[in-house]
Amino acid sequence: MSSVLDQPLIIGENLSLDPIPQQAPTATSPTILIIGGGVTGLITAWVLLDRGYHVTVLASRWASFTDEQRLTSQIAGALWEYPPAVCGQHTDAMSLSNSKRWCMVAYNIWDEIASDPNRAAISGVQMKSSNFFFPCPLEEDSKQLLKMHEIENSGVRGFNRAPSLIQKQGIDPRYGAVDAYEHLAPIIDTDRSMEWLMVLVQSKGAKFVTETIHGDLYDQEDELRARFGADVIVNATGLAGQELAGDQTCFPLRGALIRIINDGIDFPKVESSLAIAADAAHDNEIVFIVPRNDNILLLGGIAQPHEWNLDLTIESPEIQRMRARCEAFLPGLEFARTDPEYPLAQGLRPARERNVRVERELRRRRVMVNGRERMEPSRVVHSYGQGGAGWSLSFGCAADVAGLVEDALHNLPARAMAVSDRLDVEDVHVQAQLNQSWLRDGVGARGGLEIRAKL
């Protein structure tokens, strides 16, 4: 039986940054139907296309760049974070252990995408200093101290613990921050990156279909597979997993970000991300300040569970409190101008009680074979519940989905998600060093850089 972890993403072997698939499909290659056009669905499509599959991506809506409500993937803060992220805790040990593995796969690939200036500009991906602040010495908070040590040994670049970052970044000492660390992290301009991803996967051969699917996929698997000629269906629908996977544990985690002009005129230009996590703050409220691109700075944040309505305005009390926290934290922001075209971004993070689900459908199907009924594994693979971490987990989840797709194609029994015993940070660190060496030596994408985090 294959293991999803036996199939790491390897640039030049099964992952290409070029607009053609790493492995071209043949007439007999399997077809995969991906439902969901957000970051999870598009990056899953990318990974599967590069493995030689035919791919159809179906979505009810696509990334838009007008005044209409944008996709959650576009509204996301899109600062890469080591889990648990600033906007909320993982409550499930299984999801957290896997997320630590998934995020490092994504880190290294985003890092590679950002390494080429032209590709960075087109994709909207930059590597910038990411700073985290704490109201007490980390030795007094065992949970945050453990997380810091995991980050330090994970293979991220530029790790530096230094309380002097408080003064260096201009944080108001009256806010109460006394300890801090930084590291380099991908920061993604989501509008630009979603546009780039859509073009990239279409260039690699994906077909796009605009349609809304209703009901549990388990009940319509045969009909959908027949209609789209699909051998396997991937559910990457985010919050719609509540309906399409029959998963009543899915719920929205409403978030919002104020967009301000970051041109250096009204306050010193902010070049680094600055954050206090909800679980690290005394008042359990988030400070999240992230440069979206060269001209826009995001101020956040909020995380409101089970709030379905997108009715917040710049004058809403929670938005006013959010801005006041950021202004108290970083003096000068009180003079900031909001983006006149798009002052407030709000959306529903696709949360789930047991957090991220990347596994095959566990319910078996009744099929007729030669006039006899028998039970067979479903050919639906799920990837949803990423919450506010879709960009951070993207390539890691997609790599696991690719392994699960292969298992489904062989009709192997479906297995429930398992807890990662531990993160092999030494292996990840080695891969990060290989990445840097690969870039220094000027080897092209076909040089065979392996990017993985393994058990």
C-alpha beads as a LAMMPS data file, in Angstrom:
LAMMPS data file: protein, C-alpha beads

455 atoms
454 bonds

1 atom types
1 bond types

-500.0 500.0 xlo xhi
-500.0 500.0 ylo yhi
-500.0 500.0 zlo zhi

Masses

1 110.0

Atoms # bond

1 1 1 0.000 0.000 0.000
2 1 1 1.435 3.381 -0.961
3 1 1 1.941 6.181 1.494
4 1 1 1.249 9.816 0.695
5 1 1 4.559 10.626 2.349
6 1 1 6.427 8.448 -0.143
7 1 1 5.730 11.092 -2.802
8 1 1 7.479 14.358 -1.879
9 1 1 7.309 17.342 -4.191
10 1 1 10.534 17.511 -6.200
11 1 1 11.114 20.480 -8.469
12 1 1 12.302 19.148 -11.760
13 1 1 10.875 15.657 -11.211
14 1 1 7.196 16.009 -10.327
15 1 1 6.761 19.769 -9.940
16 1 1 7.576 22.460 -12.496
17 1 1 7.435 26.229 -12.255
18 1 1 7.094 26.407 -16.042
19 1 1 3.743 26.868 -17.836
20 1 1 3.859 23.331 -19.254
21 1 1 3.329 20.145 -17.200
22 1 1 6.406 18.397 -15.845
23 1 1 4.966 15.149 -17.210
24 1 1 2.677 15.440 -20.222
25 1 1 -0.541 13.412 -20.055
26 1 1 -1.350 10.736 -22.600
27 1 1 -4.691 9.759 -24.091
28 1 1 -5.042 7.090 -21.405
29 1 1 -3.965 9.222 -18.431
30 1 1 -6.569 9.410 -15.634
31 1 1 -8.799 12.465 -15.377
32 1 1 -9.245 14.236 -12.055
33 1 1 -12.210 16.493 -11.306
34 1 1 -11.306 19.148 -8.717
35 1 1 -14.237 20.987 -7.191
36 1 1 -13.154 24.351 -5.819
37 1 1 -11.368 27.291 -7.453
38 1 1 -9.572 28.789 -4.451
39 1 1 -5.908 28.464 -3.583
40 1 1 -6.320 24.871 -2.353
41 1 1 -8.045 23.744 -5.558
42 1 1 -5.673 25.570 -7.915
43 1 1 -2.475 24.356 -6.275
44 1 1 -3.871 20.832 -6.110
45 1 1 -4.561 21.143 -9.849
46 1 1 -0.966 22.318 -10.414
47 1 1 0.512 19.337 -8.552
48 1 1 -1.709 16.815 -10.350
49 1 1 -1.118 18.343 -13.775
50 1 1 2.632 18.050 -13.262
51 1 1 2.171 14.331 -12.534
52 1 1 0.610 13.743 -15.917
53 1 1 -3.106 13.748 -15.092
54 1 1 -5.857 15.388 -17.097
55 1 1 -7.490 17.922 -14.757
56 1 1 -10.841 19.707 -14.781
57 1 1 -11.396 22.415 -12.166
58 1 1 -15.037 23.187 -11.399
59 1 1 -16.046 26.201 -9.300
60 1 1 -19.143 28.263 -8.695
61 1 1 -17.011 31.445 -8.677
62 1 1 -13.478 32.415 -9.620
63 1 1 -11.109 35.076 -8.405
64 1 1 -12.478 38.514 -9.304
65 1 1 -10.904 41.939 -9.320
66 1 1 -13.958 44.163 -9.222
67 1 1 -16.165 45.621 -6.492
68 1 1 -18.017 42.332 -6.008
69 1 1 -17.260 40.079 -3.025
70 1 1 -13.901 38.410 -3.600
71 1 1 -12.980 34.821 -2.871
72 1 1 -11.793 33.932 0.618
73 1 1 -8.416 33.061 -0.926
74 1 1 -8.104 36.678 -2.093
75 1 1 -9.173 38.199 1.208
76 1 1 -6.753 36.100 3.267
77 1 1 -3.847 37.823 4.993
78 1 1 -1.593 35.301 3.188
79 1 1 1.337 35.642 5.563
80 1 1 2.996 32.226 5.791
81 1 1 2.847 31.056 9.399
82 1 1 4.056 28.043 11.306
83 1 1 0.985 26.556 13.017
84 1 1 -0.935 27.350 15.038
85 1 1 -1.447 30.617 13.169
86 1 1 -2.080 34.068 14.636
87 1 1 -5.823 34.024 13.881
88 1 1 -6.653 31.005 16.036
89 1 1 -5.536 27.776 17.652
90 1 1 -5.619 24.330 16.198
91 1 1 -7.822 22.292 18.509
92 1 1 -7.048 18.908 16.967
93 1 1 -3.667 17.244 17.588
94 1 1 -3.871 15.207 14.393
95 1 1 -4.449 18.268 12.232
96 1 1 -1.755 20.263 14.017
97 1 1 0.884 17.563 13.588
98 1 1 0.146 17.259 9.875
99 1 1 -0.047 21.034 9.430
100 1 1 3.500 21.424 10.735
101 1 1 4.608 19.084 7.970
102 1 1 2.429 20.641 5.272
103 1 1 3.507 24.207 6.045
104 1 1 7.210 23.453 5.570
105 1 1 6.565 21.915 2.147
106 1 1 4.742 25.117 1.181
107 1 1 7.401 27.353 2.748
108 1 1 10.180 25.988 0.590
109 1 1 8.194 26.160 -2.629
110 1 1 6.974 29.713 -2.030
111 1 1 10.580 30.597 -1.154
112 1 1 11.736 29.199 -4.482
113 1 1 8.977 31.046 -6.371
114 1 1 10.077 34.313 -4.738
115 1 1 13.777 33.714 -5.482
116 1 1 13.495 34.902 -9.079
117 1 1 12.650 38.643 -9.264
118 1 1 10.573 38.335 -12.430
119 1 1 8.616 35.339 -11.139
120 1 1 8.157 37.063 -7.768
121 1 1 6.663 40.112 -9.466
122 1 1 4.290 38.074 -11.625
123 1 1 3.194 35.738 -8.809
124 1 1 2.965 38.354 -6.061
125 1 1 5.174 36.320 -3.709
126 1 1 7.879 37.998 -1.611
127 1 1 10.093 36.800 1.239
128 1 1 10.051 39.382 4.030
129 1 1 10.904 39.617 7.705
130 1 1 8.026 38.317 9.826
131 1 1 8.070 39.548 13.443
132 1 1 6.171 38.098 16.408
133 1 1 5.893 39.876 19.753
134 1 1 5.020 38.626 23.235
135 1 1 3.844 40.266 26.483
136 1 1 6.181 38.181 28.676
137 1 1 9.565 36.476 28.295
138 1 1 9.022 33.328 26.262
139 1 1 10.455 31.235 29.086
140 1 1 7.322 32.132 31.040
141 1 1 5.000 30.743 28.338
142 1 1 5.857 27.087 27.717
143 1 1 3.544 26.793 24.710
144 1 1 5.038 29.782 22.897
145 1 1 8.573 28.734 23.859
146 1 1 8.032 25.282 22.346
147 1 1 6.645 26.811 19.166
148 1 1 9.631 29.149 18.906
149 1 1 12.082 26.240 19.231
150 1 1 10.167 24.291 16.559
151 1 1 10.338 27.281 14.202
152 1 1 14.036 27.803 14.918
153 1 1 14.761 24.179 13.957
154 1 1 12.264 23.897 11.108
155 1 1 14.468 25.183 8.306
156 1 1 12.969 28.657 7.946
157 1 1 15.506 31.267 6.933
158 1 1 16.640 34.241 8.992
159 1 1 15.455 33.143 12.437
160 1 1 16.489 35.615 15.125
161 1 1 15.213 35.936 18.676
162 1 1 15.814 39.474 19.882
163 1 1 13.738 41.652 22.219
164 1 1 15.522 44.560 20.497
165 1 1 13.130 44.002 17.570
166 1 1 10.542 45.901 19.629
167 1 1 12.571 49.097 19.343
168 1 1 13.871 48.330 15.841
169 1 1 10.348 48.001 14.432
170 1 1 9.083 51.084 16.243
171 1 1 6.629 49.285 18.538
172 1 1 5.194 51.473 21.276
173 1 1 6.710 50.166 24.558
174 1 1 3.491 51.061 26.348
175 1 1 1.697 48.275 24.469
176 1 1 3.517 45.776 26.669
177 1 1 5.627 43.698 24.291
178 1 1 8.779 42.444 26.064
179 1 1 10.044 39.583 23.864
180 1 1 10.196 38.944 20.118
181 1 1 11.595 36.874 17.305
182 1 1 11.682 37.139 13.510
183 1 1 12.276 34.983 10.471
184 1 1 11.859 35.305 6.730
185 1 1 8.419 34.251 5.503
186 1 1 6.443 34.286 2.259
187 1 1 4.042 37.212 2.043
188 1 1 1.620 36.886 -0.855
189 1 1 -0.339 39.491 -2.792
190 1 1 -3.386 37.278 -3.147
191 1 1 -5.112 39.096 -6.021
192 1 1 -1.988 38.911 -8.140
193 1 1 -1.169 35.357 -7.075
194 1 1 -4.648 33.995 -7.766
195 1 1 -4.562 35.501 -11.246
196 1 1 -1.108 33.952 -11.805
197 1 1 -2.231 30.542 -10.528
198 1 1 -5.287 30.522 -12.790
199 1 1 -3.180 31.310 -15.855
200 1 1 -0.503 28.796 -14.830
201 1 1 -2.805 25.800 -14.373
202 1 1 -4.697 26.582 -17.568
203 1 1 -1.369 26.794 -19.409
204 1 1 -0.496 23.364 -18.010
205 1 1 -3.719 22.004 -19.488
206 1 1 -6.489 22.366 -16.902
207 1 1 -10.067 22.873 -18.093
208 1 1 -12.182 25.337 -16.115
209 1 1 -15.928 24.797 -15.647
210 1 1 -18.209 27.296 -13.902
211 1 1 -20.966 25.434 -12.088
212 1 1 -22.378 25.059 -8.599
213 1 1 -22.628 21.557 -7.179
214 1 1 -25.193 20.910 -4.440
215 1 1 -25.523 17.925 -2.160
216 1 1 -23.227 15.305 -0.723
217 1 1 -20.623 14.191 -3.282
218 1 1 -20.885 10.661 -1.922
219 1 1 -24.466 10.460 -3.205
220 1 1 -23.623 11.723 -6.704
221 1 1 -20.131 10.338 -7.216
222 1 1 -21.083 8.052 -10.097
223 1 1 -23.081 10.752 -11.898
224 1 1 -20.307 13.356 -11.613
225 1 1 -17.600 10.944 -12.672
226 1 1 -19.628 9.901 -15.697
227 1 1 -20.504 13.466 -16.682
228 1 1 -16.931 14.749 -16.500
229 1 1 -15.161 11.536 -17.468
230 1 1 -13.396 11.634 -14.112
231 1 1 -11.572 8.770 -12.466
232 1 1 -11.268 10.599 -9.125
233 1 1 -13.011 13.624 -7.588
234 1 1 -11.138 16.044 -5.286
235 1 1 -13.259 18.148 -2.940
236 1 1 -11.431 21.431 -2.306
237 1 1 -14.508 23.552 -1.627
238 1 1 -13.599 25.057 1.734
239 1 1 -16.681 26.008 3.707
240 1 1 -18.923 24.162 1.239
241 1 1 -17.508 20.961 2.697
242 1 1 -20.409 21.226 5.103
243 1 1 -22.730 20.303 2.225
244 1 1 -20.499 18.475 -0.254
245 1 1 -18.862 16.199 2.324
246 1 1 -21.883 15.993 4.617
247 1 1 -19.624 17.438 7.321
248 1 1 -21.653 19.368 9.843
249 1 1 -18.526 20.251 11.818
250 1 1 -17.581 22.884 9.204
251 1 1 -18.238 26.477 10.239
252 1 1 -17.242 30.004 9.159
253 1 1 -14.590 31.988 11.005
254 1 1 -15.308 35.535 9.905
255 1 1 -12.304 37.767 9.380
256 1 1 -11.635 41.294 8.180
257 1 1 -8.643 43.416 7.218
258 1 1 -8.362 47.175 6.840
259 1 1 -6.342 48.207 3.785
260 1 1 -4.260 51.372 4.178
261 1 1 -1.854 53.213 1.871
262 1 1 1.744 52.250 2.679
263 1 1 3.703 54.748 0.546
264 1 1 5.824 56.322 3.278
265 1 1 4.023 59.673 3.185
266 1 1 1.712 59.503 6.226
267 1 1 3.924 57.222 8.348
268 1 1 7.241 55.405 7.832
269 1 1 6.779 52.702 5.201
270 1 1 6.263 49.307 6.837
271 1 1 8.390 46.619 5.148
272 1 1 7.967 43.738 7.620
273 1 1 4.991 41.887 9.061
274 1 1 4.281 42.538 12.744
275 1 1 1.981 40.347 14.843
276 1 1 0.800 39.352 18.281
277 1 1 -1.134 36.075 18.241
278 1 1 -4.480 35.826 19.998
279 1 1 -3.211 33.129 22.363
280 1 1 -0.111 35.196 23.204
281 1 1 -1.923 38.444 24.005
282 1 1 -3.210 39.238 27.476
283 1 1 -6.570 40.384 26.091
284 1 1 -6.813 37.528 23.549
285 1 1 -7.060 40.022 20.678
286 1 1 -4.956 39.885 17.526
287 1 1 -2.523 42.456 16.170
288 1 1 -1.769 41.645 12.528
289 1 1 0.097 44.178 10.366
290 1 1 1.230 42.839 6.989
291 1 1 2.458 44.569 3.804
292 1 1 0.237 43.207 1.028
293 1 1 2.350 44.677 -1.749
294 1 1 4.515 47.747 -2.323
295 1 1 1.632 50.146 -1.712
296 1 1 -0.940 48.484 0.588
297 1 1 -0.635 47.557 4.277
298 1 1 -3.143 45.248 5.949
299 1 1 -4.345 45.864 9.513
300 1 1 -6.069 43.103 11.439
301 1 1 -7.458 41.068 12.708
302 1 1 -10.573 39.373 14.003
303 1 1 -11.673 35.741 14.115
304 1 1 -15.426 35.405 14.724
305 1 1 -16.719 31.810 14.709
306 1 1 -20.164 30.966 13.278
307 1 1 -20.673 34.473 11.832
308 1 1 -22.081 33.962 8.334
309 1 1 -22.953 37.543 7.386
310 1 1 -20.513 39.742 5.482
311 1 1 -22.021 42.966 6.771
312 1 1 -19.057 44.641 8.463
313 1 1 -18.123 48.208 7.548
314 1 1 -15.161 50.397 8.352
315 1 1 -17.340 51.910 11.089
316 1 1 -18.334 48.610 12.754
317 1 1 -17.287 48.543 16.438
318 1 1 -15.052 45.470 16.079
319 1 1 -13.340 47.034 13.067
320 1 1 -12.799 50.271 14.973
321 1 1 -11.302 48.316 17.906
322 1 1 -9.103 46.364 15.493
323 1 1 -7.714 49.556 14.011
324 1 1 -7.237 51.114 17.455
325 1 1 -5.148 48.098 18.564
326 1 1 -2.887 48.424 15.538
327 1 1 -2.520 52.179 16.020
328 1 1 -1.636 51.730 19.687
329 1 1 0.867 49.038 18.774
330 1 1 2.638 50.908 15.956
331 1 1 2.631 54.706 16.331
332 1 1 2.068 56.586 13.100
333 1 1 -0.737 54.386 11.845
334 1 1 -3.250 56.874 13.234
335 1 1 -2.322 59.124 10.301
336 1 1 -2.876 56.414 7.685
337 1 1 -5.234 56.796 4.719
338 1 1 -7.448 53.842 3.848
339 1 1 -7.402 52.469 0.312
340 1 1 -10.152 54.521 -1.358
341 1 1 -11.045 51.735 -3.788
342 1 1 -11.055 48.823 -1.334
343 1 1 -10.844 49.981 2.303
344 1 1 -12.115 46.826 4.030
345 1 1 -11.707 43.197 3.018
346 1 1 -13.884 40.648 4.795
347 1 1 -14.533 36.976 4.317
348 1 1 -15.349 33.624 5.874
349 1 1 -12.423 31.378 6.704
350 1 1 -13.409 27.717 6.128
351 1 1 -12.998 26.304 9.628
352 1 1 -13.778 22.856 10.979
353 1 1 -14.052 21.451 14.499
354 1 1 -11.257 18.946 13.863
355 1 1 -9.422 21.446 11.674
356 1 1 -7.929 20.393 8.343
357 1 1 -9.213 17.284 6.575
358 1 1 -7.004 15.733 3.887
359 1 1 -8.213 12.174 3.414
360 1 1 -10.283 9.974 1.158
361 1 1 -14.015 9.571 1.623
362 1 1 -14.330 6.839 4.249
363 1 1 -17.851 5.740 3.338
364 1 1 -17.804 2.776 0.982
365 1 1 -19.959 2.522 -2.135
366 1 1 -22.346 -0.214 -3.232
367 1 1 -21.628 -1.226 -6.829
368 1 1 -22.969 -3.941 -9.100
369 1 1 -20.359 -6.217 -10.676
370 1 1 -21.561 -9.036 -12.946
371 1 1 -25.018 -8.848 -11.419
372 1 1 -23.713 -8.976 -7.855
373 1 1 -23.611 -6.173 -5.322
374 1 1 -20.343 -5.483 -3.553
375 1 1 -18.742 -2.713 -1.539
376 1 1 -15.896 -0.667 -2.993
377 1 1 -13.901 2.324 -1.759
378 1 1 -15.098 5.753 -2.795
379 1 1 -13.038 7.707 -5.302
380 1 1 -13.601 11.060 -3.608
381 1 1 -10.608 12.745 -1.948
382 1 1 -11.167 15.628 0.479
383 1 1 -8.972 18.671 1.140
384 1 1 -10.822 21.314 3.150
385 1 1 -10.987 22.946 6.581
386 1 1 -7.718 24.873 6.192
387 1 1 -9.249 27.859 7.998
388 1 1 -6.992 30.888 7.702
389 1 1 -3.985 28.802 6.623
390 1 1 -4.841 27.877 3.035
391 1 1 -1.797 29.615 1.555
392 1 1 0.521 28.363 4.313
393 1 1 -0.504 24.710 3.889
394 1 1 -1.196 24.731 0.150
395 1 1 1.571 22.648 -1.428
396 1 1 1.807 20.291 1.556
397 1 1 -1.877 19.432 1.375
398 1 1 -1.696 19.099 -2.417
399 1 1 1.209 16.650 -2.200
400 1 1 -0.810 14.435 0.156
401 1 1 -3.844 14.678 -2.124
402 1 1 -1.703 13.416 -5.024
403 1 1 -0.811 10.320 -3.026
404 1 1 -4.439 9.762 -2.040
405 1 1 -5.517 10.099 -5.666
406 1 1 -3.082 7.356 -6.609
407 1 1 -4.432 5.135 -3.834
408 1 1 -7.991 5.772 -5.052
409 1 1 -7.066 4.896 -8.629
410 1 1 -5.811 1.530 -7.383
411 1 1 -9.019 1.012 -5.336
412 1 1 -6.968 0.615 -2.170
413 1 1 -8.951 0.765 1.079
414 1 1 -9.432 4.286 2.397
415 1 1 -7.702 5.079 5.649
416 1 1 -8.519 7.787 8.175
417 1 1 -6.019 10.577 8.743
418 1 1 -3.268 9.711 11.183
419 1 1 -1.194 11.788 13.573
420 1 1 2.311 12.585 12.394
421 1 1 4.593 11.109 15.035
422 1 1 7.002 13.993 14.746
423 1 1 8.330 16.538 12.288
424 1 1 11.742 15.581 11.000
425 1 1 13.102 19.119 11.243
426 1 1 16.616 17.953 10.397
427 1 1 15.394 16.679 7.041
428 1 1 13.531 19.930 6.388
429 1 1 16.644 21.927 7.324
430 1 1 18.734 19.875 4.922
431 1 1 16.215 20.525 2.173
432 1 1 16.328 24.266 2.879
433 1 1 20.123 24.196 2.619
434 1 1 19.823 22.310 -0.675
435 1 1 17.404 24.966 -1.873
436 1 1 19.872 27.762 -1.107
437 1 1 22.740 25.839 -2.712
438 1 1 20.579 25.097 -5.747
439 1 1 19.879 28.792 -6.185
440 1 1 23.519 29.832 -5.641
441 1 1 24.726 27.373 -8.251
442 1 1 22.171 28.621 -10.766
443 1 1 20.756 25.178 -11.474
444 1 1 17.456 25.283 -13.373
445 1 1 14.211 23.756 -12.181
446 1 1 15.140 20.457 -13.801
447 1 1 18.129 20.131 -11.480
448 1 1 15.993 18.089 -9.124
449 1 1 15.507 20.023 -5.872
450 1 1 13.501 17.955 -3.419
451 1 1 11.169 19.904 -1.150
452 1 1 9.603 17.873 1.619
453 1 1 8.924 17.538 5.289
454 1 1 8.624 13.929 6.345
455 1 1 7.752 11.865 9.401

Bonds

1 1 1 2
2 1 2 3
3 1 3 4
4 1 4 5
5 1 5 6
6 1 6 7
7 1 7 8
8 1 8 9
9 1 9 10
10 1 10 11
11 1 11 12
12 1 12 13
13 1 13 14
14 1 14 15
15 1 15 16
16 1 16 17
17 1 17 18
18 1 18 19
19 1 19 20
20 1 20 21
21 1 21 22
22 1 22 23
23 1 23 24
24 1 24 25
25 1 25 26
26 1 26 27
27 1 27 28
28 1 28 29
29 1 29 30
30 1 30 31
31 1 31 32
32 1 32 33
33 1 33 34
34 1 34 35
35 1 35 36
36 1 36 37
37 1 37 38
38 1 38 39
39 1 39 40
40 1 40 41
41 1 41 42
42 1 42 43
43 1 43 44
44 1 44 45
45 1 45 46
46 1 46 47
47 1 47 48
48 1 48 49
49 1 49 50
50 1 50 51
51 1 51 52
52 1 52 53
53 1 53 54
54 1 54 55
55 1 55 56
56 1 56 57
57 1 57 58
58 1 58 59
59 1 59 60
60 1 60 61
61 1 61 62
62 1 62 63
63 1 63 64
64 1 64 65
65 1 65 66
66 1 66 67
67 1 67 68
68 1 68 69
69 1 69 70
70 1 70 71
71 1 71 72
72 1 72 73
73 1 73 74
74 1 74 75
75 1 75 76
76 1 76 77
77 1 77 78
78 1 78 79
79 1 79 80
80 1 80 81
81 1 81 82
82 1 82 83
83 1 83 84
84 1 84 85
85 1 85 86
86 1 86 87
87 1 87 88
88 1 88 89
89 1 89 90
90 1 90 91
91 1 91 92
92 1 92 93
93 1 93 94
94 1 94 95
95 1 95 96
96 1 96 97
97 1 97 98
98 1 98 99
99 1 99 100
100 1 100 101
101 1 101 102
102 1 102 103
103 1 103 104
104 1 104 105
105 1 105 106
106 1 106 107
107 1 107 108
108 1 108 109
109 1 109 110
110 1 110 111
111 1 111 112
112 1 112 113
113 1 113 114
114 1 114 115
115 1 115 116
116 1 116 117
117 1 117 118
118 1 118 119
119 1 119 120
120 1 120 121
121 1 121 122
122 1 122 123
123 1 123 124
124 1 124 125
125 1 125 126
126 1 126 127
127 1 127 128
128 1 128 129
129 1 129 130
130 1 130 131
131 1 131 132
132 1 132 133
133 1 133 134
134 1 134 135
135 1 135 136
136 1 136 137
137 1 137 138
138 1 138 139
139 1 139 140
140 1 140 141
141 1 141 142
142 1 142 143
143 1 143 144
144 1 144 145
145 1 145 146
146 1 146 147
147 1 147 148
148 1 148 149
149 1 149 150
150 1 150 151
151 1 151 152
152 1 152 153
153 1 153 154
154 1 154 155
155 1 155 156
156 1 156 157
157 1 157 158
158 1 158 159
159 1 159 160
160 1 160 161
161 1 161 162
162 1 162 163
163 1 163 164
164 1 164 165
165 1 165 166
166 1 166 167
167 1 167 168
168 1 168 169
169 1 169 170
170 1 170 171
171 1 171 172
172 1 172 173
173 1 173 174
174 1 174 175
175 1 175 176
176 1 176 177
177 1 177 178
178 1 178 179
179 1 179 180
180 1 180 181
181 1 181 182
182 1 182 183
183 1 183 184
184 1 184 185
185 1 185 186
186 1 186 187
187 1 187 188
188 1 188 189
189 1 189 190
190 1 190 191
191 1 191 192
192 1 192 193
193 1 193 194
194 1 194 195
195 1 195 196
196 1 196 197
197 1 197 198
198 1 198 199
199 1 199 200
200 1 200 201
201 1 201 202
202 1 202 203
203 1 203 204
204 1 204 205
205 1 205 206
206 1 206 207
207 1 207 208
208 1 208 209
209 1 209 210
210 1 210 211
211 1 211 212
212 1 212 213
213 1 213 214
214 1 214 215
215 1 215 216
216 1 216 217
217 1 217 218
218 1 218 219
219 1 219 220
220 1 220 221
221 1 221 222
222 1 222 223
223 1 223 224
224 1 224 225
225 1 225 226
226 1 226 227
227 1 227 228
228 1 228 229
229 1 229 230
230 1 230 231
231 1 231 232
232 1 232 233
233 1 233 234
234 1 234 235
235 1 235 236
236 1 236 237
237 1 237 238
238 1 238 239
239 1 239 240
240 1 240 241
241 1 241 242
242 1 242 243
243 1 243 244
244 1 244 245
245 1 245 246
246 1 246 247
247 1 247 248
248 1 248 249
249 1 249 250
250 1 250 251
251 1 251 252
252 1 252 253
253 1 253 254
254 1 254 255
255 1 255 256
256 1 256 257
257 1 257 258
258 1 258 259
259 1 259 260
260 1 260 261
261 1 261 262
262 1 262 263
263 1 263 264
264 1 264 265
265 1 265 266
266 1 266 267
267 1 267 268
268 1 268 269
269 1 269 270
270 1 270 271
271 1 271 272
272 1 272 273
273 1 273 274
274 1 274 275
275 1 275 276
276 1 276 277
277 1 277 278
278 1 278 279
279 1 279 280
280 1 280 281
281 1 281 282
282 1 282 283
283 1 283 284
284 1 284 285
285 1 285 286
286 1 286 287
287 1 287 288
288 1 288 289
289 1 289 290
290 1 290 291
291 1 291 292
292 1 292 293
293 1 293 294
294 1 294 295
295 1 295 296
296 1 296 297
297 1 297 298
298 1 298 299
299 1 299 300
300 1 300 301
301 1 301 302
302 1 302 303
303 1 303 304
304 1 304 305
305 1 305 306
306 1 306 307
307 1 307 308
308 1 308 309
309 1 309 310
310 1 310 311
311 1 311 312
312 1 312 313
313 1 313 314
314 1 314 315
315 1 315 316
316 1 316 317
317 1 317 318
318 1 318 319
319 1 319 320
320 1 320 321
321 1 321 322
322 1 322 323
323 1 323 324
324 1 324 325
325 1 325 326
326 1 326 327
327 1 327 328
328 1 328 329
329 1 329 330
330 1 330 331
331 1 331 332
332 1 332 333
333 1 333 334
334 1 334 335
335 1 335 336
336 1 336 337
337 1 337 338
338 1 338 339
339 1 339 340
340 1 340 341
341 1 341 342
342 1 342 343
343 1 343 344
344 1 344 345
345 1 345 346
346 1 346 347
347 1 347 348
348 1 348 349
349 1 349 350
350 1 350 351
351 1 351 352
352 1 352 353
353 1 353 354
354 1 354 355
355 1 355 356
356 1 356 357
357 1 357 358
358 1 358 359
359 1 359 360
360 1 360 361
361 1 361 362
362 1 362 363
363 1 363 364
364 1 364 365
365 1 365 366
366 1 366 367
367 1 367 368
368 1 368 369
369 1 369 370
370 1 370 371
371 1 371 372
372 1 372 373
373 1 373 374
374 1 374 375
375 1 375 376
376 1 376 377
377 1 377 378
378 1 378 379
379 1 379 380
380 1 380 381
381 1 381 382
382 1 382 383
383 1 383 384
384 1 384 385
385 1 385 386
386 1 386 387
387 1 387 388
388 1 388 389
389 1 389 390
390 1 390 391
391 1 391 392
392 1 392 393
393 1 393 394
394 1 394 395
395 1 395 396
396 1 396 397
397 1 397 398
398 1 398 399
399 1 399 400
400 1 400 401
401 1 401 402
402 1 402 403
403 1 403 404
404 1 404 405
405 1 405 406
406 1 406 407
407 1 407 408
408 1 408 409
409 1 409 410
410 1 410 411
411 1 411 412
412 1 412 413
413 1 413 414
414 1 414 415
415 1 415 416
416 1 416 417
417 1 417 418
418 1 418 419
419 1 419 420
420 1 420 421
421 1 421 422
422 1 422 423
423 1 423 424
424 1 424 425
425 1 425 426
426 1 426 427
427 1 427 428
428 1 428 429
429 1 429 430
430 1 430 431
431 1 431 432
432 1 432 433
433 1 433 434
434 1 434 435
435 1 435 436
436 1 436 437
437 1 437 438
438 1 438 439
439 1 439 440
440 1 440 441
441 1 441 442
442 1 442 443
443 1 443 444
444 1 444 445
445 1 445 446
446 1 446 447
447 1 447 448
448 1 448 449
449 1 449 450
450 1 450 451
451 1 451 452
452 1 452 453
453 1 453 454
454 1 454 455
